[in-house]
């Protein structure tokens, strides 16, 4: 079964990618979609077998590299952590495959698109089922490739091509860290296998590694380097710049790759390597800081974006920040829980946005929308559910709410408790998390009101032709909506509650909440009641403010934007990251390249070397040109003279000794 | 089964025989139909190279990978009183290079199928080149090695000088000047070694202990030659010019095989024969390697000529080789060998990709192209594959060489690995930018409207190379198991020599 799950999508990608001319468009779409759905069913089965049934196991497939002690294999590792990821990946992927039948219906390159989607699915599956760091790196870069191909899918568009390159290169910056981390792991542990490394990690607590003259605790350094990789893939502060631009790709891609699966790989990495992170306090604190910074930063930028997809992209970025600061605080199971629920409601929001874009004939700018809920009632309903889930609406004391309510609140409450226990930045994470939750509520409702309510601001013809999406697009939305509503409620106990003690097996610790309340010798582990209400409270405030600005005082935000005050400029320009990076890195690289080429190679090396020699000794290339028929002799002749001279010199030299 | 047959001599001399046959054919057909003559010349060349390739496969199959020493050894006395002989043999370090050479040659012949200028000479030159290059990897005698090593320059020199582009004279001259200076110094060192050891037998020299002071000078002399061949920074500037002017097949051989001579030379001579000097100079080599990787990657980014860009990228990738070799740990050295073989396949394929569009439009200017994917989708797919392999994407052979050399380098000094890893970022920058400019975007240049996709010949060439690049990306043991015993022996001997040396 595991083989079908992992290699089914690969097979589909190969067949659809290479033979679509022979088998036709329909067949290519059928085989990719069919095999991905099959993989989803298989994953569900594996989830019950592995996570619920507790049958963790690893299949060894083949040797990848075997050089001395550097021994790396291809494997499928199944434990609860990978089983959770399998379910997320294959279920969202198959829904996105189905959705794309409708969304991409008019695209002439559908087979290529579906082949890429399946290729991505395979790469992601090989990432999460790796049993060693190097195979994970394979999947890691593989999803980067698929992301590159899919962002640049509409290759005629210059902006799409640039965004694709930006995504790949920014990810490579992260991979630079990850690769070095893997090297450091091999250097310290002599292996890259997860099980062996994690078993040996406690024994390496005092190992010191010198890097650029600085002495690091080896585990801290490894943890930091791995985290740099995670920052790239999961679009964390400093390396987030590619994610908004990645929205150039078709919307189903954004839902699959840039919301539900690939961008969560960084969180998965930190959770997978938690035995290392538990030993690395400084790096964990660093992760917390980066995570909370991202959560806040992305939420502020999300306030001032006008492209419907970019708002959701920044929202993704922000939610990933939540997952990271949870992981940084040691709340691995809570981070995974949020990853799990987030996959459903964020994919729902993206596909819903796709439905809007589809219905409005590829209009993405919210300034040209408004009041379209009558035209797109079902989409509107689904987006509402997604928004309620994202903002974490629910009733604290009786514990009833949508998916985001359980997972986000769990993170915030446990961050508070972590702060109370003295874990660095715990309180800060809580406070920033609360603020960001308020901002999340504001920008999410802003999106809803801006898009669906008020008066229509676009071109009338588009509005008249606006239409609800076909069923093939709506059904995935319904299914995701079910997940967005119930995923938290149903799985709370298993992920972070009483069931977590057995659910995770050896793949993750159950987390302080489960251990403190249900574990052996549990003494109860509850934050004060006001902490429970704080997230819901700020969510309500965000909603009211958004309602005020975008419904009651409709038109006011546009006037504010028109004034273009410094704060607005700062936010709508995304804190000027792109401008700064462009100036420093892009231009810097170009300038350095030119300097080395024209200055180094041409002036210095060639100038002093061959050209200089040519000019002086040989009298310039012109004379050589005259002799062009005599190369062979010329060469042999010079050789002969050289040999003669040297022999004479040698004999004289040897004789002189 | 092949123990008694001189298979290495057959491999070496068969191509030369083919060349003679082609030239004889020309003499016989003088005044007759020239088209028929050219057809025959192509046919003979293809047949001979394919036959040699088959023979080399047999060689690898018969090769006993568990043995570290030389196999299929042939010895014929020749100037015996001087200690010089015709000695041939291969070990794990060289046998796969023989295979690589024999493999790339038929591809080169196929790639040159439509050549019109002096076809007979061209085919003969390639066959002679094959003889000389395989000879380099099989030679077990200094004199023999030197003859092959230097001799290989001549056909390459002619291929650039006769069939090259507009500025071929300058390029050929530059190529000659660089390699010549290096070779002369190597020759001096070889003569010194002969005088010191009294023999030119490489297998004896490998066990001969050279005095520590002498090692330094000998190492430097060999280094001068091999560094140019690699090429290492800062003696790399001949390569972009040579590539730009060389015909497509010439570039394939240059990048695919001739660049590996330097690395092979380090493995055969510098590291085992001068271990103390190698250890002494290793830090310098590491610094030069990292500079090569970072510096030339940045230079590649600014190129406007496709071939120049790929040539600079080759220099960067050879930086990984020198870095891996001088780590002198198993992962590093194995990685370096892997990287050389993999680069032979990938860079060869990339130059073929350039050749495909050069044949159609006769320009290598990046600005001329754009939007090729609209007219040449299959070509676009292959180019994407090799671009990604060049970038070192896991799942292609390019990744394996890079990661293994970097893992080895990390053990040597983490800073070196970090520097090399920087190059991995830049490689993505220049390669993807190139790909975007040439293949993606709107088709704006009207001259590209008529572009036709790959023909069968091009399809076969790129298909075979693509298959290998991916296969070796997933399954590396066919290569590393073949080289393992010899590499282990090399390292053991090296460590023993260092341990024995007085500090």
Contacts between the chains, C-beta under 8 A, distances in Angstrom:
chain1	res1	chain2	res2	distance
A	62	B	474	7.8
A	62	B	475	6.8
A	63	B	475	7.6
A	63	B	476	8.0
A	63	B	477	5.6
A	64	B	474	6.8
A	64	B	475	7.4
A	64	B	476	6.5
A	65	B	400	6.5
A	65	B	404	6.8
A	65	B	476	4.9
A	65	B	477	7.7
A	65	B	480	7.1
A	66	B	476	7.6
A	66	B	477	5.6
A	66	B	480	6.5
A	66	B	481	7.7
A	67	B	330	5.8
A	67	B	331	5.2
A	67	B	334	4.5
A	67	B	335	7.5
A	67	B	404	6.5
A	67	B	480	5.2
A	67	B	484	7.3
A	68	B	329	7.9
A	68	B	330	3.8
A	68	B	331	6.2
A	68	B	334	7.7
A	68	B	488	7.9
A	70	B	330	7.6
A	70	B	331	4.7
A	70	B	404	7.0
A	70	B	407	6.3
A	74	B	474	7.5
A	134	B	394	8.0
A	134	B	403	7.3
A	137	B	394	6.0
A	137	B	403	8.0
A	138	B	394	3.9
A	138	B	395	6.1
A	138	B	399	8.0
A	140	B	394	7.9
A	141	B	393	5.7
A	141	B	394	4.9
A	141	B	395	8.0
A	141	B	399	7.8
A	142	B	393	7.7
A	142	B	394	6.7
A	142	B	395	6.4
A	145	B	388	6.6
A	145	B	393	5.9
A	148	B	432	7.6
A	152	B	436	7.9
A	152	B	440	6.9
A	155	B	373	6.1
A	155	B	439	7.8
A	155	B	440	4.2
A	155	B	441	7.0
A	156	B	371	7.6
A	156	B	440	7.7
A	156	B	441	6.5
A	156	B	442	5.3
A	158	B	441	6.4
A	161	B	436	4.7
A	161	B	440	5.0
A	161	B	441	6.7
A	162	B	436	7.8
A	164	B	432	7.8
A	165	B	429	7.7
A	165	B	432	4.7
A	165	B	433	6.6
A	165	B	436	6.3
A	168	B	428	5.8
A	168	B	432	6.1
A	169	B	425	6.8
A	169	B	428	5.3
A	169	B	429	5.6
A	169	B	432	7.2
A	172	B	424	6.7
A	172	B	425	4.7
A	172	B	428	4.7
A	173	B	425	5.8
A	175	B	424	7.5
A	176	B	421	4.9
A	176	B	422	6.8
A	176	B	424	6.6
A	176	B	425	5.6
A	179	B	403	7.0
A	179	B	406	6.9
A	179	B	421	5.5
A	179	B	424	7.1
A	180	B	410	7.4
A	180	B	414	7.5
A	180	B	417	6.4
A	180	B	418	6.0
A	180	B	421	5.7
A	182	B	403	7.9
A	182	B	407	7.9
A	183	B	406	5.9
A	183	B	407	5.1
A	183	B	410	3.9
A	183	B	414	7.7
A	183	B	417	5.6
A	184	B	410	6.7
A	184	B	414	7.2
A	186	B	407	5.6
A	186	B	410	7.4
A	187	B	407	7.9
A	187	B	410	5.3
A	187	B	411	5.7
A	187	B	414	7.7
A	209	B	414	7.4
A	210	B	414	7.6
A	211	B	414	4.9
A	211	B	415	7.3
A	211	B	418	7.7
A	212	B	414	7.7
A	212	B	415	5.9
A	212	B	418	7.6
A	589	B	298	6.5
A	589	B	301	6.5
A	589	B	426	7.5
A	589	B	429	6.9
A	590	B	301	7.3
A	590	B	302	6.7
A	592	B	298	5.2
A	593	B	298	4.1
A	593	B	299	5.8
A	593	B	300	7.8
A	593	B	301	4.6
A	593	B	302	3.9
A	594	B	302	5.4
A	596	B	295	5.2
A	596	B	296	7.9
A	596	B	298	5.4
A	596	B	299	4.9
A	597	B	298	7.9
A	597	B	299	4.3
A	597	B	302	5.2
A	597	B	303	7.6
A	600	B	234	7.8
A	600	B	295	7.0
A	600	B	299	7.6
A	601	B	237	5.3
A	601	B	299	6.3
A	605	B	234	5.1
A	605	B	235	7.9
A	605	B	237	5.2
A	606	B	237	5.2
A	609	B	178	7.8
A	609	B	235	7.7
A	609	B	237	6.9
A	610	B	173	7.6
A	610	B	174	4.8
A	610	B	177	5.2
A	610	B	178	6.7
A	610	B	237	7.2
A	610	B	238	7.0
A	613	B	177	6.4
A	614	B	173	6.9
A	614	B	177	7.4
A	618	B	173	7.9
A	621	B	169	6.2
A	621	B	170	5.2
A	621	B	173	6.0
A	624	B	169	6.0
A	624	B	173	5.2
A	625	B	169	4.9
A	628	B	161	6.5
A	628	B	169	6.0
A	631	B	157	6.0
A	631	B	158	6.4
A	631	B	161	5.5
A	631	B	172	7.3
A	632	B	154	6.1
A	632	B	158	7.0
A	635	B	153	7.4
A	635	B	154	6.3
A	635	B	157	6.6
A	635	B	176	6.6
A	635	B	180	7.9
A	636	B	154	8.0
A	638	B	180	7.0
A	639	B	150	7.0
A	639	B	180	7.6
A	642	B	180	7.7
A	642	B	184	5.0
A	642	B	187	7.6
A	643	B	187	6.5
A	646	B	184	6.7
A	646	B	187	6.5
A	646	B	188	5.2
A	646	B	191	7.2
A	647	B	191	6.9
A	650	B	188	6.7
A	650	B	191	5.7
A	650	B	192	7.1
A	650	B	195	7.8
A	654	B	195	6.5
